[in-house]
Amino acid sequence: MSSDTKELIRPIALNEATYNIRIDLWLENFRLNLERIRQEPQLQDLEHRKGEPCICVGAGPSLARNKHLQKIGQSGWKHPVLCCDKIFADALSNSVNPYLVASVDGSPLVRKFYKPSIVRKNIRNINVAFNVAVHPTVANMKKPAYWFTGMLDDVTHLQKHSVTYILCRLANHRGVISGVGNVGGFLWNEAVELECSPIILVGYDFSEQVKYKEQTVFWNGIVTEFLRQIMKEKGHEKPTKQDGIDAQDKASLIHQIEENPDFIAEYDEPPYFTKGKPVRYLVNPTWKGYREALRGLLIGLSQEQLKRKLPVTTTINCSGNGCLHTSSIQTPYFQAKPLEQILKEYNT
C-alpha cells in the first residue's frame, strides 16, 4: 500500500463457517500457484490513479436491469473501471475496457469467466488481479497477473500465528487486502488503494430479486445449517422429513423483502417494483453481513482520513437497488445518485 493509505483500510476476515469449509481448497490452490506468485508482480505494483473517479462493477441483478454497462460504454468513460470476473465478458461486449479485473474465489468454476472469445482476445491489454488462493486453472494464463493475499483471518491480532500472515510471507510479501467475503468488497478496497475518488458503485445489490426464496444464492447453505442445528437439538443422527420442513421454514423466515429509499421505481413489476414507490429487494443475513463489513470499511476509512487531515474518499452508489443504501450506511461520505448524473458530472 502507499504511505497515505497504508493503514487506512480496516481489515475484516472471513467468517468462521466459510473458513472451515474452504481452507483446504485454498491452501492446495496456493501450493500449486506458488511458483507463479513469486515470479509475477504484486498488486501494490499496479499504477495508482490518484484523485481520479473510478467505477467499480459488481454482479448484482441491477446491473443488467438498469443497463448500466451499456450506459457506461456509450458515455465514453475516460477513467478507471474495476470489474469483477463474472461481468468481464459483458463489460467488453458493451465497449467497457476495465483497468482491472479481479478474481477472489478459489473455485475452479471461476475459470469460465475467462473463456469467452471476447475475453481471450482482449485480456492481454487488461490488468488482472488474483488472490493467491485462486484455482490454478484460473491462474494459468498466458500473461502475468497482479497477486495479492486475501485476508482469511485477523492478521492484525494473530500476527505470526495467522494463516494470512504465513501465506503472505511464503508469497514473498504479496500484500494483504480484505475482500470482505466477496469480489465487490475487494474492488472497493482496491479503489481506495489506487487513491481514486469518488468511488462509484454499480451492480452492488448485496441482495436478490428472484421469484421464489428457494432460488436465492445462499438458500441451500442456509437450509443445511439450520438442519444441522435442528438435528443436534433433537439428537437425531439422520434427518427426518419434519427436520427438513422445519429447516426450510426457518430459512424462509430470514429471507425478507425490504425497501431501498434511495431509488424510486419507474414501472410496476411486483413484488419488487411499484411505480412511484421505493424499489425493493430480497435479502438475508448473509447479504447483510457483507453490507455491514463494507459499512465498517467505509466508516473506518473516513474516520482515519479525517483524523490524519487527508482528503476524504467519497463512495457513490449508482446501483439503483439493493440493501446498500444511505439509511443503512449512515455516513455523509456514502451517497446514492443515478448513474446518468454521475457520468455527466465526472466524465471529464
PyMOL commands that set and color helices and strands:
alter all, ss='L'
color gray80, all
select helices_A, chain A and resi 16-39+43-45+62-65+68-75+85-93+108-114+117-125+136-139+155-161+163-170+183-193+213-215+219-234+241-253+285-307+326-329+339-346
alter helices_A, ss='H'
color red, helices_A
select strands_A, chain A and resi 54-57+81-84+100-103+127-131+146-150+176-177+199-202+256-264+278-283+315-317+334-336
alter strands_A, ss='S'
color yellow, strands_A
deselect
rebuild
show_as cartoon
